[in-house]
Amino acid sequence: IGLLKMDFLGLRTLTVIHRAVEMVSRKLGEPLVASDIPLDDPSTYQLLSRAETVGVFQFESTGMRGLLKQMKPTVFEDIVAATALYRPGPLGAGMHKEFIDRKHGRAKTEVPHPLMEPILEETYGVILYQEQVMAIAGSMAGFSMGEADLLRRAMGKKKQEELDLQRELFLKGCEKNKIDLKVGGEVFDLMAYFAGYGFNKSHSVAYAVLSVQTAWLKANHPAEFLAATLTSESGDSKRVPVLIEEARRMGIRLDPPDINRSESEFTVKDGGIVFGLAAVKNVGVGAIEKILEVRSEGGEFTDLYDFVTRIDVRTVNRRVLESLAQAGAFDQFGKHRAEVYEAVPSLLEVGNRERLDRERGQTSLFAGSTEEEVLNPFRGGLPATEEWTVAHLLQLEKEVLGFYYSGHPLEKWGVEVRSFANARAAELPEHADEQQVILGGLITEVRGAFDKRGNRIAFIEMEDFTGSFSLIAFSDPLKAFVDCLVPDAMVLVGGTLSVKDEAEPKILLNKAIPLDQVGVCLAEAILLDVSDPDIDESFVDRIRTVGERRLGGLKTILRVGLRDGNLVQVVLPEIKLPPTHEALQELEEIVGEGGVRFQGRWTAEVTRQRNGNWAKKEPAGAS
């Protein structure tokens, strides 16, 4: 009816790019717009070739990262092609392999007719785009754009009658252009085959531009890019830990919420990312606007008294203050979080008194340099309060931030986890379906259910340093390990990975052991990695002392790194070390962080003893 139909797609990525570009502009002191981002920057394609694509538009999935590693893109056209290739049809037809082999010279690039060469040059002779089909029809058979579009549609529908008609028209056009009909038939068949998988190039190009822009920002301005991405994803408790882990991997400092440094969104200051106040739960827009307004007008807050007497505590209320205290936003004032949290009622009282005085127009009798000294009830310090334990601090931190920031409960069990785990939550999509995986983590949720036969099963949510993951415990493993499959338990779990299409991976549980029992149940030796080849007898004596102070049991293996890069491994038969957590901590102080691990077998059978502890299952007949 003569109307033009247009589809508009809203993308979160556009907002991320906009925010990142704004921060980069402020850093550089000159304006940058997204359209200025180059599409030929070498560092961008180096990052993409390494598949370091957390946060990069369209290229985060395991499969796409695998494609990038194989392709090793060097130009923008490669990214356009990758966008078109990563679909079920082209992947199933092996088009990606043909493209990659031709790109890297492992396969010869050939086309049936010279007229096709300029059309297929950028895709190494592979018909990848619908526009290429149309261009070939125009070049070889003289089709108009309208006629070529009808050909494209017919090939997409795969209706034989329409294909036969289009074939006849195509061959007639080839004959007019003095092209051999046998070659014309081969080209038509080739187009018909690939057209079924062909993608719209204009769509690929539009998306590839965003992919390259986000990759450029990450490669050249990673702090600003990740800060913008964190702001965009701040409401997703599964995504934020992944982004934080990526920032740490890239060596970018992350600073906690700070009442004097934080803005509403995540920002970059002094090269590090500063958490935004909007990322703190229970801190609404109104409270944030008031804090930023007062700080802008009167400068940074000098202490808690200064803070509550300058802001309006009706807006920045008790819930807001408690959440800010839990998040560590007042840490810079030199008070531990428990002190600030418990002092909130008193802080509100002082703030309300100051507000009422302002509204009444009252002036203090003590106005002048000594006013705060007289009126500040906290001048001698906050009321004494016992400091939160690390575990409690982390739990409260997670309540308001949605994730652990200052540390992680698993840090205590680093030796146990790295000794036996072969996967991490963030990496599960990269593993093959039905692979056996072992992870250490914290159980966050357990939901009971029944299977079709009426047997009890459980759906379990866990998390490790890199993110969260899901398990299903069917009847038998649930019965065997039910005592340790409870919320807040720290466990080492193993099972069969189920990876189906784009769904979240799940682990079908077959074994679970509390982390504090891993050494007893699985360890056969303690391996100590030492990087200094000049160790002497006194060094060995320190290790021996750890075993002598406690009842040892595991053999000790020393692995020393030599100057030539080789490793030498020595068994110390006279030293028996206990698999206790305290002993492991002492050993790490001697050999260095990360230098202690267990050697053992995850396949060892374990059993629950009457005293509640776990142990290796003794062979039948053993005394």
VENLIN-V454354 format. One record per residue. N is the residue number from 1. PSI is psi in degrees with one decimal (none if undefined). BURIAL is b if it has 24 or more other ideal C-beta (glycine too) atoms within 12 Angstrom, else e. Layout:
BEGIN
n=(N	N)
psi=(PSI	PSI)
burial=(BURIAL	BURIAL)
END
This chain:
BEGIN
n=(1	2	3	4	5	6	7	8	9	10	11	12	13	14	15	16	17	18	19	20	21	22	23	24	25	26	27	28	29	30	31	32	33	34	35	36	37	38	39	40	41	42	43	44	45	46	47	48	49	50	51	52	53	54	55	56	57	58	59	60	61	62	63	64	65	66	67	68	69	70	71	72	73	74	75	76	77	78	79	80	81	82	83	84	85	86	87	88	89	90	91	92	93	94	95	96	97	98	99	100	101	102	103	104	105	106	107	108	109	110	111	112	113	114	115	116	117	118	119	120	121	122	123	124	125	126	127	128	129	130	131	132	133	134	135	136	137	138	139	140	141	142	143	144	145	146	147	148	149	150	151	152	153	154	155	156	157	158	159	160	161	162	163	164	165	166	167	168	169	170	171	172	173	174	175	176	177	178	179	180	181	182	183	184	185	186	187	188	189	190	191	192	193	194	195	196	197	198	199	200	201	202	203	204	205	206	207	208	209	210	211	212	213	214	215	216	217	218	219	220	221	222	223	224	225	226	227	228	229	230	231	232	233	234	235	236	237	238	239	240	241	242	243	244	245	246	247	248	249	250	251	252	253	254	255	256	257	258	259	260	261	262	263	264	265	266	267	268	269	270	271	272	273	274	275	276	277	278	279	280	281	282	283	284	285	286	287	288	289	290	291	292	293	294	295	296	297	298	299	300	301	302	303	304	305	306	307	308	309	310	311	312	313	314	315	316	317	318	319	320	321	322	323	324	325	326	327	328	329	330	331	332	333	334	335	336	337	338	339	340	341	342	343	344	345	346	347	348	349	350	351	352	353	354	355	356	357	358	359	360	361	362	363	364	365	366	367	368	369	370	371	372	373	374	375	376	377	378	379	380	381	382	383	384	385	386	387	388	389	390	391	392	393	394	395	396	397	398	399	400	401	402	403	404	405	406	407	408	409	410	411	412	413	414	415	416	417	418	419	420	421	422	423	424	425	426	427	428	429	430	431	432	433	434	435	436	437	438	439	440	441	442	443	444	445	446	447	448	449	450	451	452	453	454	455	456	457	458	459	460	461	462	463	464	465	466	467	468	469	470	471	472	473	474	475	476	477	478	479	480	481	482	483	484	485	486	487	488	489	490	491	492	493	494	495	496	497	498	499	500	501	502	503	504	505	506	507	508	509	510	511	512	513	514	515	516	517	518	519	520	521	522	523	524	525	526	527	528	529	530	531	532	533	534	535	536	537	538	539	540	541	542	543	544	545	546	547	548	549	550	551	552	553	554	555	556	557	558	559	560	561	562	563	564	565	566	567	568	569	570	571	572	573	574	575	576	577	578	579	580	581	582	583	584	585	586	587	588	589	590	591	592	593	594	595	596	597	598	599	600	601	602	603	604	605	606	607	608	609	610	611	612	613	614	615	616	617	618	619	620	621	622	623)
psi=(14.4	10.7	146.1	123.7	129.0	134.4	132.4	127.4	119.3	131.5	131.0	-33.8	-35.1	-38.5	-40.4	-47.4	-44.3	-47.7	-42.9	-43.1	-39.4	-44.3	-40.2	-40.2	-43.4	-38.8	-43.5	-19.7	16.4	149.1	140.2	134.9	154.5	-35.4	-14.2	-13.2	124.6	147.7	5.7	24.2	122.2	-38.8	-29.8	-46.5	-25.7	-43.5	-44.1	-38.4	-30.5	-6.7	34.6	69.8	20.2	122.3	-13.0	127.9	126.4	-7.9	24.3	-23.2	156.4	-45.3	-42.6	-37.8	-37.8	-40.3	-42.1	-42.5	-37.0	-42.0	-40.0	68.6	144.0	-16.6	163.9	-38.4	-28.9	-37.3	-38.2	-44.2	-41.9	-39.5	-39.0	-33.1	-31.2	69.5	155.6	-43.4	-59.8	-38.5	-43.1	-31.4	-4.0	17.7	-32.9	-37.6	-42.3	-44.4	-49.1	-43.4	-40.2	-39.2	-40.5	11.9	11.2	-14.9	148.8	137.1	113.8	145.8	151.0	-24.8	142.7	-30.0	-19.7	-17.2	-51.7	-26.6	-37.2	7.6	-45.1	-17.5	20.2	39.0	-2.2	128.0	106.6	-27.9	150.1	-35.9	-29.8	-38.5	-45.2	-39.9	-39.2	-41.8	-39.2	-42.3	-43.1	-35.1	2.5	21.5	141.7	170.5	-38.1	-43.8	-39.0	-33.6	-37.1	-38.7	-44.6	-44.5	-39.9	-40.8	-33.2	-37.9	-28.0	33.5	123.6	-40.2	-46.5	-39.2	-40.7	-41.8	-45.8	-34.3	-42.9	-44.7	-40.5	-44.7	-35.5	-41.0	-40.6	-39.8	-40.4	-33.6	13.9	39.1	132.4	130.0	-29.8	-43.3	-41.2	-41.6	-40.7	-42.6	-42.8	-45.3	-39.0	-44.1	-43.1	-37.3	-50.9	-25.1	-27.4	-22.8	-5.4	145.2	157.0	115.2	-38.3	-36.0	-46.9	-42.3	-45.2	-43.3	-37.6	-33.1	-46.0	-37.9	-46.0	-37.3	-44.4	-36.9	-38.4	-45.1	-41.9	-39.4	-34.8	-26.7	64.1	-38.4	-46.4	-41.1	-46.5	-33.0	-44.2	-39.2	-40.6	-40.4	-43.6	-34.6	10.2	-21.8	-1.7	103.1	-17.0	-33.5	-38.7	-46.8	-34.1	-42.8	-37.7	-42.2	-38.9	-41.4	-43.4	-38.2	-35.0	2.6	22.9	127.0	139.0	120.6	140.7	171.5	138.3	123.8	-22.5	-17.5	-25.2	141.9	-169.5	-44.0	171.6	134.6	173.5	123.8	131.6	34.7	-7.4	161.2	128.8	128.3	141.1	147.9	-27.9	-16.0	-8.4	122.8	146.7	0.9	101.3	176.4	-42.7	-44.5	-42.1	-45.4	-40.3	-44.0	-46.9	-37.0	-48.3	-40.3	-37.9	-38.8	-39.0	4.5	178.5	151.9	135.4	-28.9	-176.8	-38.4	-45.9	-39.0	-53.1	-21.0	-13.0	-29.2	167.9	110.2	-2.3	-30.9	-50.1	79.1	-169.5	-45.5	-40.2	-47.7	-42.0	-41.7	-40.9	-38.5	-43.9	-34.9	-11.1	16.3	-17.0	9.5	-32.3	-15.3	3.2	11.6	142.0	160.3	-34.8	-39.9	-48.8	-44.0	-46.9	-23.0	-1.9	-46.3	-42.0	-39.0	-40.8	-38.7	-46.0	-43.8	-40.5	-40.5	-43.6	-40.1	-44.9	-39.3	-40.4	-42.2	-32.7	-8.7	18.8	145.1	137.2	141.9	-21.3	21.6	136.8	-163.0	-21.8	3.7	-49.4	-35.4	-34.0	-42.0	-21.2	107.0	-7.8	11.0	-25.1	6.2	163.9	156.3	139.0	128.3	138.5	135.0	144.4	145.7	160.1	-42.4	-42.3	-41.1	-45.0	-39.3	-43.7	-36.8	-42.8	-34.6	-38.9	-20.0	-18.8	-0.7	166.3	134.1	-54.4	-21.7	-162.8	138.9	-26.3	-19.4	-32.6	-25.4	33.6	-41.2	-47.0	-42.8	-50.1	-18.4	-32.9	-24.3	139.7	9.8	162.8	157.7	-47.6	-21.1	-4.6	-40.1	-19.1	-16.2	156.4	151.9	139.1	12.5	147.0	121.7	151.0	129.3	149.8	140.5	179.9	127.8	123.7	-21.9	140.6	122.5	119.1	151.8	-179.3	142.3	-175.6	-24.5	2.0	7.3	143.6	134.4	175.0	141.5	122.7	133.5	133.8	167.2	149.9	-161.0	-26.7	-9.4	-163.3	160.1	161.9	145.9	154.9	122.4	109.8	-179.8	-52.6	-52.6	-29.9	-43.2	-40.8	-33.6	19.4	-32.3	-27.0	0.3	66.5	154.4	143.1	0.1	141.9	115.7	156.1	122.6	149.2	151.8	-171.0	126.4	134.4	111.7	109.7	113.6	-126.4	6.5	157.8	133.6	147.3	149.3	125.9	105.2	137.1	-9.4	144.3	135.2	131.0	139.8	-29.2	-3.9	-0.1	-44.2	-43.4	-40.1	-35.9	-25.4	139.4	-19.4	162.4	123.5	127.2	116.4	124.7	126.1	-16.8	115.2	-8.5	31.4	152.0	-171.9	-31.4	-33.6	-45.2	-36.0	-37.9	-38.3	-42.5	-38.5	-37.0	-40.7	-35.4	-31.0	-17.3	165.9	107.0	179.5	-24.8	141.7	155.6	130.3	127.4	123.4	114.5	132.0	124.0	165.2	-26.0	4.9	-11.3	165.0	141.4	134.3	128.4	130.9	131.9	87.5	-26.1	-8.8	120.0	124.0	142.1	148.3	29.3	155.4	-40.3	-42.2	-39.6	-39.2	-43.0	-41.6	-37.1	-32.6	-28.8	-49.5	-12.6	152.2	133.1	0.9	5.2	133.8	157.9	150.6	134.0	-169.0	121.3	-25.8	-5.6	136.8	139.0	159.7	153.7	125.7	170.2	-29.7	2.9	-14.3	165.8	154.9	164.6	140.5	120.6	142.3	152.2	133.9	-7.6	144.0	none)
burial=(e	e	e	e	e	e	e	e	e	e	e	e	b	e	e	b	b	b	b	b	b	b	b	b	e	e	b	e	e	e	e	b	e	b	e	e	b	e	b	e	b	e	e	b	b	e	b	b	b	e	b	b	b	b	b	b	b	b	b	b	e	b	b	b	b	b	b	b	e	b	b	e	b	e	b	b	b	b	b	b	b	b	b	b	b	b	b	e	e	b	e	e	e	e	b	b	e	b	b	b	e	b	b	e	e	e	e	e	e	e	b	b	b	e	b	b	e	e	b	b	e	b	b	b	b	b	b	b	b	b	b	b	b	b	b	b	b	b	b	b	b	b	b	e	e	e	e	b	e	e	b	b	e	b	b	b	e	e	e	e	e	e	b	e	e	b	b	e	b	b	b	e	b	b	e	e	e	e	b	e	e	e	b	b	e	b	b	b	e	b	b	b	e	b	b	b	b	b	b	b	b	e	e	b	b	b	b	b	b	b	b	b	b	b	b	b	b	b	b	b	b	b	b	b	b	b	b	b	b	b	b	b	b	b	e	e	b	b	b	b	b	b	b	b	b	b	b	e	e	b	e	b	e	b	b	b	b	b	b	b	b	b	b	b	b	b	b	b	b	e	e	b	b	b	b	b	b	b	b	b	b	b	b	e	e	e	b	b	e	b	b	b	e	b	b	e	e	e	e	e	b	e	b	b	b	b	b	b	b	b	b	b	b	e	b	b	b	b	e	b	b	b	b	b	b	b	b	b	b	b	b	b	b	e	b	b	b	b	b	b	b	e	b	b	e	b	b	b	e	b	b	e	e	b	e	e	e	e	e	e	e	e	e	e	e	e	e	e	e	e	e	e	e	e	e	b	b	b	e	e	e	b	e	e	e	e	e	e	e	e	e	e	b	b	b	b	b	b	e	b	b	b	b	b	b	b	e	b	b	b	b	b	b	b	b	b	b	b	b	b	b	e	b	b	b	b	b	b	b	b	b	e	e	e	e	e	b	b	b	b	b	b	b	b	e	b	e	e	e	e	e	e	e	e	e	e	b	b	b	b	b	b	b	b	b	b	b	b	b	b	b	b	b	b	e	e	b	b	e	e	b	e	e	b	b	e	e	e	b	b	b	b	b	b	b	b	b	b	b	e	e	e	e	e	b	b	b	b	b	b	b	b	b	b	b	b	b	b	b	b	b	b	b	b	b	b	b	b	b	b	e	e	e	e	b	e	e	e	e	e	e	e	b	b	e	b	b	e	e	e	e	b	e	b	b	b	b	b	b	b	e	e	e	e	e	e	e	e	e	e	e	b	e	e	b	b	b	b	b	b	b	e	b	b	e	b	b	b	e	b	b	e	e	e	b	b	b	b	b	b	e	b	e	b	e	b	e	b	e	e	e	e	e	b	b	b	e	e	e	e	e	e	e)
END
